Amino acid sequence: MTQPTAASATPPNASPAPSLALGYAAALGTVAIWAGFILISRLGGKTGLTGWDIVALRLGTASLILLPFSLKLPEGTWRSPRLWTLALVGGLAFLVFAYAGFKLAPAAHGGILIPGMQPFLITALAWGLLGTRPTRQRVLCLLPIALGVACVAFPVISGLGHGPSTLMGDLLLLSASIAWAIYSVLVKKWVHDPWLLTRFVALASTAVYLPIYLLWLPKGLDQVPTSMLLLQALYQGIGPTIVAMVLFLKAVSILGAERTGALVALVPVLAGLGAVPLLDEPLTPWLVAGLALVSGGAWLASRPARPARH
C-alpha cells in the first residue's frame, strides 16, 4: 500500500470531525424523537382516543412499513421463545402501559418515569437477572434519580398537587418503564440483531394485539379528526419505532453507549419544558426539581466509570 505524501496526507484531526458531528446529530435526533413521543402520546391521551387506539395505530403503521423488509426472516425466527418474550414485554406490555398512563398523567411525569428512570431500573434488573453488581460510583449517580422521582411523587401522594390525582397514571407509566427496562436487560443478555429485533417486535406484537383490539377493546377513533389519527399513526409508527432505533444505533456506534446515554438524559427536560407551551401543562417547583434531578442523575449514570487509582 502506498503511503500518502506530506502534501496529500490528511491532518490528524480532519477525519474524526465529520464522524463525531454525525454521531451527535444522530443522538440529538434520537432525543428529539423520544421527547416528541412523550408529547404526542400525551396529546393523544387528552383527546377522545383510547390508549388501545394509539397502540393499534402505532403497531399497524409500523407493521405495514416493515412487512416488505420482513418476508424472509432467518429460519426459526417465529419459533423463538426468546424473541416472543421480547415482543410481548418490549412491544405489547410497554405500549399498553405507556399509552394508558398518558391518558391520566402529564407529559413531564412521563419524561421522568419512562426515560428518566431507565438507568435506575436497568441497574437494579441487571444486578438481579445478570448478576452485574453496580459499582459504588454508579450507585451514587443513581441517587439523584431517586430523589427526582420522590419530588414528583410527594405532591401526588400527599395531596398537595393541583387538580385531579395522577397517581394511577404515574403507576401505569412506571409499569411501562419497568417493562422497557426488562426488555433492555434481556436484549443485552440474549444478544439479537437490532434490525431483526425491530422488525419482529413490531410484527409479532401486531399479530397478537390487532385481533384482540378489533374484536373486544373499546375504541374512540370516531371521536377525533382525521388529522389526529394521521399524526398518531405516522409519528408513533415511524418515529420512535423505526427512525429513532436507527439513529440511536448510529449514535452508539460513533459516540459510544456512555456518551449517547448522557445525551439521552435530555429527554425528560425537553418533554417537561415542551409540555408547557404545547399542552398547556403546569410546571410546578416540585416538577422542576424532579426534572433537574432525574436528568442530572441519568447524565451522571451514563458517564464512563473512572479508572481505578493505584
C-alpha positions, 0 to 999 in steps of 0.5 A: 500500500502506498503511503500518502505524501506530506502534501496529500496526507490528511491532518490528524484531526480532519477525519474524526470531525465529520464522524463525531458531528454525525454521531451527535446529530444522530443522538440529538435526533434520537432525543428529539424523537423520544421527547416528541413521543412523550408529547404526542402520546400525551396529546393523544391521551387528552383527546377522545382516543383510547390508549388501545387506539394509539397502540393499534395505530402505532403497531399497524403503521409500523407493521405495514412499513416493515412487512416488505423488509420482513418476508424472509426472516432467518429460519426459526425466527417465529419459533423463538421463545426468546424473541416472543418474550421480547415482543410481548414485554418490549412491544405489547406490555410497554405500549399498553402501559405507556399509552394508558398512563398518558391518558391520566398523567402529564407529559413531564411525569412521563419524561421522568418515569419512562426515560428518566428512570431507565438507568435506575431500573436497568441497574437494579434488573441487571444486578438481579437477572445478570448478576452485574453488581453496580459499582459504588460510583454508579450507585451514587449517580443513581441517587439523584434519580431517586430523589427526582422521582420522590419530588414528583411523587410527594405532591401526588401522594400527599395531596398537595398537587393541583387538580385531579390525582395522577397517581394511577397514571404515574403507576401505569407509566412506571409499569411501562418503564419497568417493562422497557427496562426488562426488555433492555436487560434481556436484549443485552443478555440474549444478544439479537440483531437490532434490525431483526429485533425491530422488525419482529417486535413490531410484527409479532406484537401486531399479530397478537394485539390487532385481533384482540383490539378489533374484536373486544377493546373499546375504541374512540377513533370516531371521536377525533379528526382525521388529522389526529389519527394521521399524526398518531399513526405516522409519528408513533409508527415511524418515529420512535419505532423505526427512525429513532432505533436507527439513529440511536444505533448510529449514535452508539456506534460513533459516540459510544453507549456512555456518551449517547446515554448522557445525551439521552438524559435530555429527554425528560427536560425537553418533554417537561419544558415542551409540555408547557407551551404545547399542552398547556401543562403546569410546571410546578417547583416540585416538577422542576426539581424532579426534572433537574434531578432525574436528568442530572442523575441519568447524565451522571449514570451514563458517564464512563466509570473512572479508572481505578487509582493505584 
